[in-house]
Amino acid sequence: FGTLDEEALDTALETLAGLQQDGKLIGVISHVPALKERISTQIQVTPQTGGRSHISGPGCGRLGATELAVETG
């Protein structure tokens, strides 16, 4: 997204919005500020010390050891 001009970015975001309206789940990973302003539901990843990250947003929660073992397998 970072290499798109404003018109191309608008077209891309309109296309993603159309897919979402059709019931598609869309995931976007980007550092482009314009996307942050125009995509309402976000999951934020914040760097922490020791090479770890904190994840926050809808559907995010801290997993205990039991849940983590089930999730990873």
Secondary structure, DSSP 8 states (H G I E B T S, - for coil): -TT--HHHHHHHHHHHHHHHHTT---------HHHHHH--S--EEEE-GGG-EEEESTT-----HHHHHHHH-
